[in-house]
């Protein structure tokens, strides 16, 4: 399978890998932001109770 992809040009496969990595990085970044925002909201709610 890899040989067929390399014979097809290799650059297409490389760009596909880069695009896949960028998608995963973007998804991880969004998840991290959501977690941080929810943590800040919870922290502020807990802080207001005191």
N, C-alpha and C positions, 0 to 999 in steps of 0.2 A: 504493500500500500504506500509506504513512504517513498519507495523507488519510483512509483508511478507519479506521485506528487512532485518529486524532484525533476523527473523527466518532463513534467508539464511546465516547468519553469522555475519552481522553487520560490521565486519572488512572490507569487500568488499565495503560496502556503505561508510564507513568512508574514505577509501583510495580514493574512487571516489570523495568525497567531497573535500579532500585535493588536488587531481589532478585538479579539477575544479577551486579551489581557486588559485592554482599556475598558471594556464593558464590565469585567469583573472588578477592576479598580474603582470604577464609578459606582457600582452597586455597593461595594464595601464602604466607600466614602459616605454614601447616603445613609447606610445603616449606622455608621459611627455617629454621624450628625444627629440622627433621630435619637440614638441612645443618650448622647450628651445633652440634648435639649430636654429629654424626659427626666434625666438626672437633675438638671438645674431646676426644673419645675417642681420636682419632688422635694429637693433641698430647700427651695424657697417656701413651700407649703409647710414643711417641718419647722423651718426657722420662724415662720409667722405664728406657730402654735405656742412657742415658748413665751 
